[in-house]
Amino acid sequence: MILDDYLRRTPTSAQWSQRARKSMPDGVTVDTRVFNPYSLYVAHASGVHKTDVDGNVLLDFFGGHGAMVLGHCHPRVTAAVTEAMARGVQYAACHPLEVGWAERITRHIPGAAKVRFTGSGTESTMLAMRLARARTGRECIVRVATHYHGWHDFATSGYNAQFDGSPAPGVLGEVAAKTLLVPPNDIAALEQVFAQHGADIAGVIVEPLGSHFGLVPIADAYLQRCAELARANGALFILDEVVSGFRIAPGGIQSLLGLRPDLTCLGKAATGGMPGGAVAGSEDVMGMLQSSSPRKVLHQGTFTGNPVTAAAAIAAIDEIVEKDVCTHINALGDYARESLNDMFDRKGVRWLAYGRYSGLHLMPGLPPRGSDPFAITRGEVAKPTAELAAALRMGLILEGVDIGGRGTVFLAWPHQREHVDQLVAAMDRVLDRLGMDGLLDKHDLAQATPA
C-alpha cells in the first residue's frame, strides 16, 4: 500500500508532525500544508531538489507555491540576500534598494506608473481593493468564484466555499454582501452583474489564468471583457498577477494581451521568492496614497519594502529578464503537458494534464485533450477524492518527486527536459500503484490508444 510505504519512508516527519500538533492547530502554519496522515518536513533545498528530514531527496515541482521561479537558493539571489542581511533587516527609514526595486517594476509592468510595496500578496489585493473603493466612492467588488486573492475578509468568501455569497466563518455578513461573485468564464453572468449593480461597483479583480494559475481556467476573452465592463461602468480593473507576474513574462499577462489594468497586484517572483508584495497602478489611482490626497488611503507595515526582500527582488527580476527565463519555463510547460498526456494515452488512463505557460494541473476523469480546456468547471476539479489526491502525492514522494497537493506542477529555471521525463516516469509508476491499491475509479480508465 502507498500509505504504508509513506509511513515507513518518513518516520522523522511523523515525529515532527506529532510535536507540532501540540503547539499549532493541525500542526501547520497555513491551511494548504494540512496533509493526512501528516505533512512532509523539509530540511533544506537547492535548485530543483529538496531534502526531507529523513534524508529523502525530492525533485521539486511545486517550487514554493510557484514563487521560486529561479529555483531554491539561486546563487545570485542568495548572494544579494546575504549582503543585504549583513547591512540590516529593517531601518525604519527609506533606502536605495526600494527605489531600484520600484524602478524595475515600473520598467517591466505596462500598467505600473507608480508602486507601493506590501508585506505579502494578500496585503497587495487588500490594498488594491481599498484603493478602488476610495477612488470611486463605491463599496462593491466583483470577484470570480474560486479565484484566490489571499485570505483577508474581502477575499475569503467564495474562494473554496460560500459560493452563494454567504460570509465565511469569522467574516462579517456586511463584508460578504459587498462582494459580488460571478462564475468563471460566464460572460453573460458578468454582464448581468454590471447591469444590475454597475453604479455600486468599485472594481473587478481577477486571476488572469483562472483560479490558482488555471486550476479552474478562464479564457483571455473573459479577461478582456472584465476590463471592458469595468471601464464602461467607471470601476477599476484590478489584475492579480501575484503568481503570473515575472513568471509567464517579465511584464505579466498584461504585456502579452495588451491589457492596462488600473491596479496590478504582485508577489512571489516579483519579490524574489521572499516574503513581500506590491501594488502598481496608474498615476491617478496610486495618487490616493499620497499625503496630499483629500481622500488619502492609509498604508503602513513594519517590514514593507524591507532591504532584504528588495535585494532578492532586484536580483531575481534582473536574472529573469537577462536570461529570458520565462521563455524557457513556458516551453518546458508545453513539453510537460504533452509528455504526460502521451503517457496517459498509452496507459489508457482517463487523466488530463492541462494548463498554460509554466504550470500544469493533473486531474483524473476530465475530458481528453483536444476538448475545450476552458470548459473545465469547479465541479470537475473537485472530482479527485481526498484519499486519491493524498495517495497521488504520497506515491510521487515515494518515487522521489513532489508536486502540489491539488496536483499542481510549476516549472522553474533549473528544470530541464530530463527532469520532466523523471516526472512522467514517476507518474506512470504511481498510476500502476493507485490501480493496485484500488484507488482508480472506473471512470479513470479508458480504452488504450492503438499504437
VOPAGU-2260 file (C-alpha; in pm, 1 decimal, decimal comma):
REM VOPAGU-2260
SITE   aa  ch    i         X         Y         Z
SITE  MET   A    0       0,0       0,0       0,0
SITE  ILE   A    1     119,1     353,2     -82,0
SITE  LEU   A    2      27,1     475,9     265,4
SITE  ASP   A    3     225,9     200,5     437,6
SITE  ASP   A    4     536,2     279,4     232,3
SITE  TYR   A    5     496,2     652,0     303,2
SITE  LEU   A    6     484,2     584,2     675,7
SITE  ARG   A    7     798,4     368,8     653,3
SITE  ARG   A    8     993,1     626,1     449,5
SITE  THR   A    9     907,1     935,0     657,2
SITE  PRO   A   10     925,7     847,7    1028,4
SITE  THR   A   11    1105,2    1169,3    1125,1
SITE  SER   A   12     839,0    1379,5     954,2
SITE  ALA   A   13     583,8    1186,8    1159,5
SITE  GLN   A   14     770,7    1274,7    1478,1
SITE  TRP   A   15     788,5    1644,6    1387,3
SITE  SER   A   16     419,9    1644,8    1299,6
SITE  GLN   A   17     325,6    1489,5    1631,7
SITE  ARG   A   18     534,3    1751,0    1810,5
SITE  ALA   A   19     386,9    2035,6    1600,6
SITE  ARG   A   20      28,8    1940,3    1683,8
SITE  LYS   A   21      99,1    2023,4    2047,7
SITE  SER   A   22     163,4    2388,6    1967,5
SITE  MET   A   23     -11,4    2462,7    1634,0
SITE  PRO   A   24    -364,4    2390,5    1502,9
SITE  ASP   A   25    -340,9    2084,4    1276,4
SITE  GLY   A   26      34,0    2106,2    1335,8
SITE  VAL   A   27      77,8    2354,9    1049,1
SITE  THR   A   28     118,4    2729,1     998,0
SITE  VAL   A   29    -100,8    2753,1     686,5
SITE  ASP   A   30    -405,4    2554,4     573,8
SITE  THR   A   31    -253,1    2440,0     245,4
SITE  ARG   A   32       0,6    2227,8     434,9
SITE  VAL   A   33    -260,0    2010,7     600,8
SITE  PHE   A   34    -184,8    1663,8     467,9
SITE  ASN   A   35    -303,6    1329,8     602,9
SITE  PRO   A   36    -163,1    1137,7     777,5
SITE  TYR   A   37      98,6    1414,4     823,6
SITE  SER   A   38     289,6    1671,1     624,8
SITE  LEU   A   39     636,5    1615,6     488,3
SITE  TYR   A   40     905,5    1810,6     673,4
SITE  VAL   A   41    1186,9    1953,3     461,7
SITE  ALA   A   42    1538,1    2014,7     593,5
SITE  HIS   A   43    1687,9    2208,2     301,6
SITE  ALA   A   44    1653,0    2278,8     -70,4
SITE  SER   A   45    1873,5    2379,2    -361,3
SITE  GLY   A   46    1794,6    2427,0    -728,7
SITE  VAL   A   47    1502,0    2198,1    -808,9
SITE  HIS   A   48    1566,1    1950,0    -529,6
SITE  LYS   A   49    1469,1    1945,2    -165,5
SITE  THR   A   50    1566,4    1702,7     107,5
SITE  ASP   A   51    1330,9    1598,8     383,8
SITE  VAL   A   52    1422,9    1537,6     745,8
SITE  ASP   A   53    1463,5    1165,6     675,1
SITE  GLY   A   54    1720,3    1233,8     401,9
SITE  ASN   A   55    1488,9    1159,8     108,9
SITE  VAL   A   56    1582,9    1377,3    -189,6
SITE  LEU   A   57    1285,3    1500,1    -392,0
SITE  LEU   A   58    1267,4    1657,5    -736,0
SITE  ASP   A   59    1057,9    1965,0    -659,4
SITE  PHE   A   60     777,2    2057,9    -896,6
SITE  PHE   A   61     590,6    2290,6    -661,8
SITE  GLY   A   62     863,1    2548,5    -600,1
SITE  GLY   A   63     724,9    2743,6    -308,5
SITE  HIS   A   64     369,8    2762,0    -449,7
SITE  GLY   A   65     518,9    2891,1    -775,6
SITE  ALA   A   66     729,1    3160,6    -607,4
SITE  MET   A   67    1068,6    3003,4    -675,8
SITE  VAL   A   68    1087,6    3076,3   -1049,2
SITE  LEU   A   69    1468,4    3061,2   -1030,4
SITE  GLY   A   70    1469,8    2751,2    -810,8
SITE  HIS   A   71    1580,5    2725,3    -449,4
SITE  CYS   A   72    1888,0    2913,9    -329,8
SITE  HIS   A   73    1971,4    3068,4    -667,3
SITE  PRO   A   74    2332,6    3193,3    -632,0
SITE  ARG   A   75    2259,0    3548,7    -747,5
SITE  VAL   A   76    1959,8    3588,1    -518,5
SITE  THR   A   77    2132,2    3419,4    -225,4
SITE  ALA   A   78    2434,2    3647,9    -257,2
SITE  ALA   A   79    2211,6    3956,8    -271,4
SITE  VAL   A   80    2013,7    3848,3      35,8
SITE  THR   A   81    2328,6    3762,1     231,4
SITE  GLU   A   82    2483,2    4100,6     157,3
SITE  ALA   A   83    2163,1    4285,7     247,6
SITE  MET   A   84    2114,5    4086,5     567,4
SITE  ALA   A   85    2463,4    4183,8     682,5
SITE  ARG   A   86    2366,7    4550,6     649,3
SITE  GLY   A   87    2043,1    4532,1     846,8
SITE  VAL   A   88    1692,3    4392,3     808,9
SITE  GLN   A   89    1476,2    4692,7     894,6
SITE  TYR   A   90    1593,8    5053,5     913,2
SITE  ALA   A   91    1262,2    5227,6     992,2
SITE  ALA   A   92    1376,2    5454,0     708,3
SITE  CYS   A   93    1383,9    5472,4     330,4
SITE  HIS   A   94    1671,2    5302,8     149,5
SITE  PRO   A   95    1813,7    5289,5    -206,1
SITE  LEU   A   96    1716,1    4926,8    -269,8
SITE  GLU   A   97    1343,9    5001,8    -252,2
SITE  VAL   A   98    1389,9    5263,8    -524,0
SITE  GLY   A   99    1574,2    5021,6    -751,2
SITE  TRP   A  100    1304,1    4761,3    -694,7
SITE  ALA   A  101    1025,7    5005,7    -778,1
SITE  GLU   A  102    1207,5    5118,0   -1092,1
SITE  ARG   A  103    1226,2    4761,8   -1219,8
SITE  ILE   A  104     854,1    4708,6   -1171,9
SITE  THR   A  105     760,0    5031,2   -1349,2
SITE  ARG   A  106    1002,1    4941,7   -1628,7
SITE  HIS   A  107     857,4    4595,7   -1697,3
SITE  ILE   A  108     489,9    4602,0   -1590,6
SITE  PRO   A  109     290,8    4800,3   -1850,5
SITE  GLY   A  110      20,0    4912,9   -1609,3
SITE  ALA   A  111     266,6    5034,3   -1346,1
SITE  ALA   A  112     326,1    5408,2   -1327,9
SITE  LYS   A  113     378,3    5404,3    -950,5
SITE  VAL   A  114     438,1    5128,2    -694,4
SITE  ARG   A  115     375,4    5065,8    -325,6
SITE  PHE   A  116     521,4    4759,8    -155,9
SITE  THR   A  117     333,5    4537,6      87,8
SITE  GLY   A  118     412,3    4252,5     322,2
SITE  SER   A  119     255,3    3977,5     106,2
SITE  GLY   A  120      36,7    3904,4    -193,3
SITE  THR   A  121    -264,3    3902,4      38,7
SITE  GLU   A  122    -182,3    4255,0     152,2
SITE  SER   A  123    -146,6    4360,0    -211,0
SITE  THR   A  124    -501,3    4260,8    -302,8
SITE  MET   A  125    -633,3    4408,1      20,0
SITE  LEU   A  126    -470,6    4743,6     -59,2
SITE  ALA   A  127    -584,9    4731,1    -421,9
SITE  MET   A  128    -948,2    4677,9    -319,3
SITE  ARG   A  129    -924,6    4959,1     -65,9
SITE  LEU   A  130    -781,5    5190,7    -331,4
SITE  ALA   A  131   -1065,1    5100,5    -568,4
SITE  ARG   A  132   -1327,0    5184,8    -308,5
SITE  ALA   A  133   -1155,2    5511,4    -216,9
SITE  ARG   A  134   -1103,8    5615,5    -578,8
SITE  THR   A  135   -1462,4    5550,2    -688,5
SITE  GLY   A  136   -1652,1    5621,9    -367,8
SITE  ARG   A  137   -1828,6    5287,9    -419,5
SITE  GLU   A  138   -1841,4    4979,0    -198,0
SITE  CYS   A  139   -1878,7    4660,2    -405,7
SITE  ILE   A  140   -1601,9    4444,6    -550,9
SITE  VAL   A  141   -1672,2    4192,0    -828,3
SITE  ARG   A  142   -1481,6    3867,6    -781,3
SITE  VAL   A  143   -1474,0    3548,6    -982,6
SITE  ALA   A  144   -1579,6    3246,5    -776,9
SITE  THR   A  145   -1285,6    3012,5    -697,3
SITE  HIS   A  146   -1023,7    3282,9    -763,9
SITE  TYR   A  147    -770,0    3323,5    -485,9
SITE  HIS   A  148    -674,5    3674,1    -374,2
SITE  GLY   A  149    -534,4    3592,7     -33,5
SITE  TRP   A  150    -710,1    3530,1     293,1
SITE  HIS   A  151    -830,7    3873,9     409,7
SITE  ASP   A  152   -1201,7    3936,4     471,6
SITE  PHE   A  153   -1282,5    4068,0     123,5
SITE  ALA   A  154   -1119,0    3766,5     -45,2
SITE  THR   A  155   -1221,9    3466,4     164,9
SITE  SER   A  156   -1591,4    3406,8      97,8
SITE  GLY   A  157   -1646,6    3246,1    -243,0
SITE  TYR   A  158   -1295,5    3109,1    -280,3
SITE  ASN   A  159   -1347,6    2741,3    -197,3
SITE  ALA   A  160   -1688,5    2767,2     -29,1
SITE  GLN   A  161   -1969,0    3018,0      30,5
SITE  PHE   A  162   -2038,8    3043,0    -343,3
SITE  ASP   A  163   -2390,4    3160,0    -255,3
SITE  GLY   A  164   -2244,2    3485,0    -122,1
SITE  SER   A  165   -2276,7    3396,1     245,5
SITE  PRO   A  166   -1989,8    3500,0     474,5
SITE  ALA   A  167   -1705,6    3263,3     556,0
SITE  PRO   A  168   -1662,7    3187,6     928,3
SITE  GLY   A  169   -1529,7    3497,4    1100,4
SITE  VAL   A  170   -1622,9    3732,6     814,3
SITE  LEU   A  171   -1893,1    3993,4     868,8
SITE  GLY   A  172   -2209,3    3949,3     667,1
SITE  GLU   A  173   -2184,6    4314,1     565,0
SITE  VAL   A  174   -1841,8    4246,4     410,4
SITE  ALA   A  175   -1957,8    3939,3     218,1
SITE  ALA   A  176   -2260,6    4134,1      94,0
SITE  LYS   A  177   -2028,6    4383,8     -75,1
SITE  THR   A  178   -1859,6    4103,0    -268,9
SITE  LEU   A  179   -2038,1    4021,6    -595,5
SITE  LEU   A  180   -1942,1    3672,0    -709,5
SITE  VAL   A  181   -1959,7    3567,0   -1075,4
SITE  PRO   A  182   -1887,6    3221,6   -1224,6
SITE  PRO   A  183   -1562,6    3166,3   -1417,0
SITE  ASN   A  184   -1589,3    3217,1   -1795,6
SITE  ASP   A  185   -1956,1    3312,8   -1782,0
SITE  ILE   A  186   -1955,8    3642,4   -1972,1
SITE  ALA   A  187   -2335,3    3667,0   -1961,9
SITE  ALA   A  188   -2331,7    3648,6   -1581,1
SITE  LEU   A  189   -2053,3    3905,5   -1571,3
SITE  GLU   A  190   -2251,1    4143,6   -1788,8
SITE  GLN   A  191   -2560,9    4087,4   -1578,5
SITE  VAL   A  192   -2392,2    4178,1   -1250,4
SITE  PHE   A  193   -2267,3    4502,9   -1402,9
SITE  ALA   A  194   -2611,3    4576,0   -1547,6
SITE  GLN   A  195   -2768,6    4530,0   -1203,1
SITE  HIS   A  196   -2501,1    4683,4    -979,8
SITE  GLY   A  197   -2280,3    4896,0   -1207,6
SITE  ALA   A  198   -2327,1    5217,0   -1009,5
SITE  ASP   A  199   -2215,5    5042,1    -687,0
SITE  ILE   A  200   -1911,2    4854,7    -822,4
SITE  ALA   A  201   -1573,0    4994,3    -719,9
SITE  GLY   A  202   -1367,2    4735,6    -903,0
SITE  VAL   A  203   -1337,9    4388,8   -1050,7
SITE  ILE   A  204   -1043,7    4170,8    -950,2
SITE  VAL   A  205    -940,1    3859,3   -1138,8
SITE  GLU   A  206    -663,7    3598,7   -1157,4
SITE  PRO   A  207    -551,5    3615,7   -1522,0
SITE  LEU   A  208    -531,5    3240,0   -1589,0
SITE  GLY   A  209    -809,1    3134,5   -1356,4
SITE  SER   A  210    -800,9    3003,3   -1003,5
SITE  HIS   A  211    -451,3    2902,4    -890,5
SITE  PHE   A  212    -274,0    2954,8   -1224,3
SITE  GLY   A  213    -552,7    2786,8   -1418,9
SITE  LEU   A  214    -680,0    2509,8   -1193,2
SITE  VAL   A  215   -1023,1    2635,1   -1296,6
SITE  PRO   A  216    -923,8    2800,2   -1626,0
SITE  ILE   A  217   -1057,3    3121,4   -1774,7
SITE  ALA   A  218   -1020,0    3239,8   -2133,0
SITE  ASP   A  219    -835,4    3553,4   -2240,9
SITE  ALA   A  220   -1161,5    3684,6   -2389,4
SITE  TYR   A  221   -1322,6    3669,2   -2044,2
SITE  LEU   A  222   -1032,1    3865,5   -1900,8
SITE  GLN   A  223   -1065,8    4128,0   -2172,9
SITE  ARG   A  224   -1439,4    4156,3   -2106,0
SITE  CYS   A  225   -1374,1    4214,4   -1734,2
SITE  ALA   A  226   -1154,0    4509,1   -1827,8
SITE  GLU   A  227   -1406,8    4648,9   -2075,0
SITE  LEU   A  228   -1700,9    4628,9   -1835,7
SITE  ALA   A  229   -1503,9    4785,1   -1552,1
SITE  ARG   A  230   -1405,1    5081,1   -1766,2
SITE  ALA   A  231   -1753,4    5124,2   -1914,0
SITE  ASN   A  232   -1905,0    5139,5   -1566,3
SITE  GLY   A  233   -1649,0    5366,1   -1401,1
SITE  ALA   A  234   -1499,3    5083,8   -1194,6
SITE  LEU   A  235   -1134,8    4985,0   -1162,6
SITE  PHE   A  236    -989,9    4677,4   -1330,1
SITE  ILE   A  237    -758,0    4500,6   -1084,0
SITE  LEU   A  238    -531,2    4228,9   -1221,9
SITE  ASP   A  239    -396,8    3984,6    -964,8
SITE  GLU   A  240     -58,7    3890,3   -1111,7
SITE  VAL   A  241      85,0    3765,7    -783,8
SITE  VAL   A  242     162,8    3430,2    -949,9
SITE  SER   A  243     182,7    3529,6   -1317,5
SITE  GLY   A  244     395,4    3844,2   -1284,7
SITE  PHE   A  245     755,6    3773,2   -1390,5
SITE  ARG   A  246     657,2    3406,0   -1439,9
SITE  ILE   A  247     475,9    3396,3   -1773,6
SITE  ALA   A  248     654,9    3709,1   -1898,6
SITE  PRO   A  249     851,8    3989,3   -1730,0
SITE  GLY   A  250     550,5    4215,1   -1785,9
SITE  GLY   A  251     297,6    3953,3   -1679,3
SITE  ILE   A  252      -2,7    3857,1   -1889,0
SITE  GLN   A  253     -91,8    4223,4   -1938,7
SITE  SER   A  254     216,0    4261,3   -2158,9
SITE  LEU   A  255     104,8    3968,3   -2375,7
SITE  LEU   A  256    -261,3    4067,9   -2412,1
SITE  GLY   A  257    -222,5    4443,7   -2433,1
SITE  LEU   A  258    -412,1    4499,2   -2108,7
SITE  ARG   A  259    -368,5    4812,3   -1899,9
SITE  PRO   A  260    -513,2    4740,6   -1557,1
SITE  ASP   A  261    -578,6    5028,5   -1320,6
SITE  LEU   A  262    -405,1    4826,9   -1049,6
SITE  THR   A  263    -174,2    4524,5   -1059,7
SITE  CYS   A  264    -104,3    4302,2    -758,8
SITE  LEU   A  265     237,6    4136,1    -744,6
SITE  GLY   A  266     426,5    3893,0    -523,3
SITE  LYS   A  267     617,1    3562,7    -542,8
SITE  ALA   A  268     860,1    3600,8    -836,9
SITE  ALA   A  269     836,1    3981,5    -818,8
SITE  THR   A  270     971,6    3962,6    -463,7
SITE  GLY   A  271    1248,6    3718,0    -547,2
SITE  GLY   A  272    1069,9    3435,9    -367,6
SITE  MET   A  273    1092,4    3628,5     -40,2
SITE  PRO   A  274     802,5    3749,5     177,7
SITE  GLY   A  275     651,4    4061,3      23,5
SITE  GLY   A  276     423,0    4201,8    -239,3
SITE  ALA   A  277     344,0    4512,8    -437,4
SITE  VAL   A  278      58,6    4715,2    -579,3
SITE  ALA   A  279     132,3    4902,4    -901,0
SITE  GLY   A  280    -100,4    5122,5   -1097,1
SITE  SER   A  281    -180,8    5439,9   -1282,0
SITE  GLU   A  282     -74,6    5783,8   -1159,3
SITE  ASP   A  283    -423,6    5892,6   -1061,7
SITE  VAL   A  284    -520,3    5578,9    -870,1
SITE  MET   A  285    -186,7    5546,0    -691,1
SITE  GLY   A  286    -217,2    5914,9    -610,3
SITE  MET   A  287    -474,4    5813,2    -348,3
SITE  LEU   A  288    -176,2    5704,8    -136,2
SITE  GLN   A  289      -9,7    6046,4    -143,4
SITE  SER   A  290     -26,0    6255,8     171,3
SITE  SER   A  291    -169,8    6546,1     -31,4
SITE  SER   A  292    -471,7    6344,4    -146,4
SITE  PRO   A  293    -801,1    6467,3       2,5
SITE  ARG   A  294    -907,5    6101,0      31,3
SITE  LYS   A  295    -572,2    5969,9     146,4
SITE  VAL   A  296    -567,3    5588,6     180,2
SITE  LEU   A  297    -379,8    5464,2     485,3
SITE  HIS   A  298     -97,2    5220,7     414,6
SITE  GLN   A  299     167,8    5104,1     659,5
SITE  GLY   A  300     363,4    4789,7     752,4
SITE  THR   A  301     675,7    4734,9     957,7
SITE  PHE   A  302     856,0    4517,0     703,6
SITE  THR   A  303     701,7    4663,5     388,8
SITE  GLY   A  304     972,3    4709,4     125,7
SITE  ASN   A  305    1244,1    4589,2     362,4
SITE  PRO   A  306    1600,7    4586,1     223,4
SITE  VAL   A  307    1642,1    4208,8     233,7
SITE  THR   A  308    1333,8    4139,7      22,2
SITE  ALA   A  309    1420,3    4433,9    -204,0
SITE  ALA   A  310    1767,6    4291,2    -266,8
SITE  ALA   A  311    1624,0    3949,6    -351,3
SITE  ALA   A  312    1364,8    4102,4    -582,9
SITE  ILE   A  313    1617,5    4311,8    -774,1
SITE  ALA   A  314    1847,7    4013,3    -823,9
SITE  ALA   A  315    1562,0    3784,6    -928,9
SITE  ILE   A  316    1399,0    4029,5   -1169,5
SITE  ASP   A  317    1731,7    4106,8   -1336,1
SITE  GLU   A  318    1809,9    3736,0   -1372,7
SITE  ILE   A  319    1464,3    3658,4   -1513,2
SITE  VAL   A  320    1495,1    3932,1   -1773,2
SITE  GLU   A  321    1860,5    3879,2   -1868,4
SITE  LYS   A  322    1834,7    3500,7   -1903,9
SITE  ASP   A  323    1491,9    3503,4   -2075,1
SITE  VAL   A  324    1374,4    3267,2   -1802,7
SITE  CYS   A  325    1004,9    3290,1   -1890,6
SITE  THR   A  326    1058,2    3160,6   -2245,4
SITE  HIS   A  327    1244,2    2856,2   -2112,2
SITE  ILE   A  328     993,7    2760,2   -1844,1
SITE  ASN   A  329     690,8    2823,9   -2066,4
SITE  ALA   A  330     832,0    2592,1   -2333,2
SITE  LEU   A  331     905,2    2333,9   -2066,4
SITE  GLY   A  332     543,3    2360,6   -1952,1
SITE  ASP   A  333     427,9    2273,5   -2304,6
SITE  TYR   A  334     664,7    1976,8   -2310,0
SITE  ALA   A  335     548,2    1853,7   -1968,4
SITE  ARG   A  336     178,1    1866,1   -2054,8
SITE  GLU   A  337     232,2    1692,9   -2387,5
SITE  SER   A  338     455,1    1423,5   -2237,2
SITE  LEU   A  339     216,4    1346,2   -1953,5
SITE  ASN   A  340     -84,8    1328,0   -2182,9
SITE  ASP   A  341     104,9    1097,3   -2419,4
SITE  MET   A  342     172,2     869,6   -2124,8
SITE  PHE   A  343    -192,9     878,6   -2014,2
SITE  ASP   A  344    -298,7     784,4   -2369,5
SITE  ARG   A  345     -54,2     494,2   -2383,5
SITE  LYS   A  346    -177,4     359,5   -2049,9
SITE  GLY   A  347    -542,1     403,8   -2139,0
SITE  VAL   A  348    -596,3     612,9   -1826,8
SITE  ARG   A  349    -852,1     890,4   -1845,4
SITE  TRP   A  350    -642,9    1159,8   -1679,6
SITE  LEU   A  351    -552,5    1500,8   -1815,5
SITE  ALA   A  352    -255,5    1733,4   -1773,8
SITE  TYR   A  353    -384,2    2079,0   -1859,1
SITE  GLY   A  354    -280,2    2439,5   -1811,4
SITE  ARG   A  355     -83,3    2717,1   -1980,3
SITE  TYR   A  356     263,5    2865,9   -1971,4
SITE  SER   A  357     489,6    2722,7   -1698,3
SITE  GLY   A  358     230,7    2536,1   -1493,1
SITE  LEU   A  359       0,6    2238,2   -1519,8
SITE  HIS   A  360    -258,6    2050,2   -1321,6
SITE  LEU   A  361    -303,6    1672,1   -1300,0
SITE  MET   A  362    -662,6    1559,0   -1277,9
SITE  PRO   A  363    -847,8    1228,2   -1321,8
SITE  GLY   A  364   -1168,6    1182,4   -1513,3
SITE  LEU   A  365   -1150,9    1504,4   -1714,7
SITE  PRO   A  366   -1232,7    1540,4   -2086,9
SITE  PRO   A  367    -948,4    1413,3   -2306,5
SITE  ARG   A  368    -704,4    1656,2   -2462,6
SITE  GLY   A  369    -840,0    1822,1   -2771,2
SITE  SER   A  370   -1157,4    1924,4   -2588,7
SITE  ASP   A  371   -1210,4    2281,5   -2470,0
SITE  PRO   A  372    -991,4    2329,0   -2159,3
SITE  PHE   A  373   -1191,9    2635,6   -2056,1
SITE  ALA   A  374   -1498,1    2415,9   -2012,2
SITE  ILE   A  375   -1338,6    2256,8   -1705,3
SITE  THR   A  376   -1553,1    2350,1   -1409,1
SITE  ARG   A  377   -1503,8    2364,6   -1034,4
SITE  GLY   A  378   -1711,9    2050,0   -1002,0
SITE  GLU   A  379   -1479,5    1857,9   -1230,2
SITE  VAL   A  380   -1171,8    1985,4   -1049,8
SITE  ALA   A  381   -1323,8    1854,8    -727,3
SITE  LYS   A  382   -1352,8    1500,9    -869,4
SITE  PRO   A  383   -1042,6    1354,7    -703,0
SITE  THR   A  384   -1134,9    1229,5    -358,8
SITE  ALA   A  385    -920,5    1343,1     -68,2
SITE  GLU   A  386    -793,6     986,5     -46,3
SITE  LEU   A  387    -689,4     979,9    -412,8
SITE  ALA   A  388    -526,4    1323,8    -400,9
SITE  ALA   A  389    -324,6    1228,0     -93,3
SITE  ALA   A  390    -225,7     890,7    -238,5
SITE  LEU   A  391    -111,7    1055,2    -563,8
SITE  ARG   A  392     118,7    1294,1    -382,9
SITE  MET   A  393     242,1    1021,6    -145,3
SITE  GLY   A  394     311,2     791,7    -436,9
SITE  LEU   A  395     512,6    1056,2    -617,2
SITE  ILE   A  396     708,3    1132,8    -299,1
SITE  LEU   A  397     799,1     763,4    -281,7
SITE  GLU   A  398     925,2     798,2    -641,1
SITE  GLY   A  399    1139,2    1098,0    -544,9
SITE  VAL   A  400     909,1    1368,5    -684,6
SITE  ASP   A  401     698,6    1631,8    -507,9
SITE  ILE   A  402     406,3    1830,9    -652,0
SITE  GLY   A  403     132,8    2049,2    -506,7
SITE  GLY   A  404    -141,3    1892,0    -300,5
SITE  ARG   A  405    -403,3    1971,6    -566,7
SITE  GLY   A  406    -197,6    1801,3    -838,7
SITE  THR   A  407     -32,7    2127,1    -942,4
SITE  VAL   A  408     308,7    2144,4   -1109,9
SITE  PHE   A  409     524,1    2455,5   -1152,9
SITE  LEU   A  410     833,6    2465,9   -1371,6
SITE  ALA   A  411    1143,3    2659,8   -1266,6
SITE  TRP   A  412    1454,6    2789,2   -1443,0
SITE  PRO   A  413    1683,2    2496,5   -1337,7
SITE  HIS   A  414    1433,6    2236,0   -1465,6
SITE  GLN   A  415    1531,8    2062,2   -1788,1
SITE  ARG   A  416    1357,0    1807,9   -2010,1
SITE  GLU   A  417    1519,7    1520,7   -1825,8
SITE  HIS   A  418    1353,3    1639,4   -1505,5
SITE  VAL   A  419    1016,3    1639,2   -1679,1
SITE  ASP   A  420    1090,9    1289,3   -1808,8
SITE  GLN   A  421    1151,0    1182,8   -1447,4
SITE  LEU   A  422     814,4    1326,3   -1350,4
SITE  VAL   A  423     640,3    1139,3   -1631,7
SITE  ALA   A  424     810,9     810,2   -1545,9
SITE  ALA   A  425     725,3     855,3   -1178,3
SITE  MET   A  426     362,9     932,7   -1262,3
SITE  ASP   A  427     347,5     622,2   -1480,5
SITE  ARG   A  428     455,8     401,5   -1192,0
SITE  VAL   A  429     230,5     576,6    -940,5
SITE  LEU   A  430     -75,4     519,5   -1158,7
SITE  ASP   A  431       3,0     147,9   -1151,3
SITE  ARG   A  432      22,4     160,6    -773,6
SITE  LEU   A  433    -301,2     357,8    -744,5
SITE  GLY   A  434    -468,3      88,9    -952,8
SITE  MET   A  435    -327,9    -190,7    -736,8
SITE  ASP   A  436    -449,4      -9,5    -423,7
SITE  GLY   A  437    -797,8      13,9    -575,4
SITE  LEU   A  438    -794,2     394,6    -583,7
SITE  LEU   A  439    -858,2     441,0    -955,3
SITE  ASP   A  440   -1229,0     467,9   -1018,5
SITE  LYS   A  441   -1360,5     301,4   -1333,5
SITE  HIS   A  442   -1422,6     642,1   -1492,5
SITE  ASP   A  443   -1045,3     699,6   -1479,4
SITE  LEU   A  444    -986,6     404,0   -1710,7
SITE  ALA   A  445   -1029,9     430,8   -2087,5
SITE  GLN   A  446    -956,9     215,9   -2385,8
SITE  ALA   A  447    -587,5     228,0   -2461,1
SITE  THR   A  448    -496,6     422,7   -2773,5
SITE  PRO   A  449    -380,3     184,7   -3051,2
SITE  ALA   A  450     -13,5     213,4   -3136,1
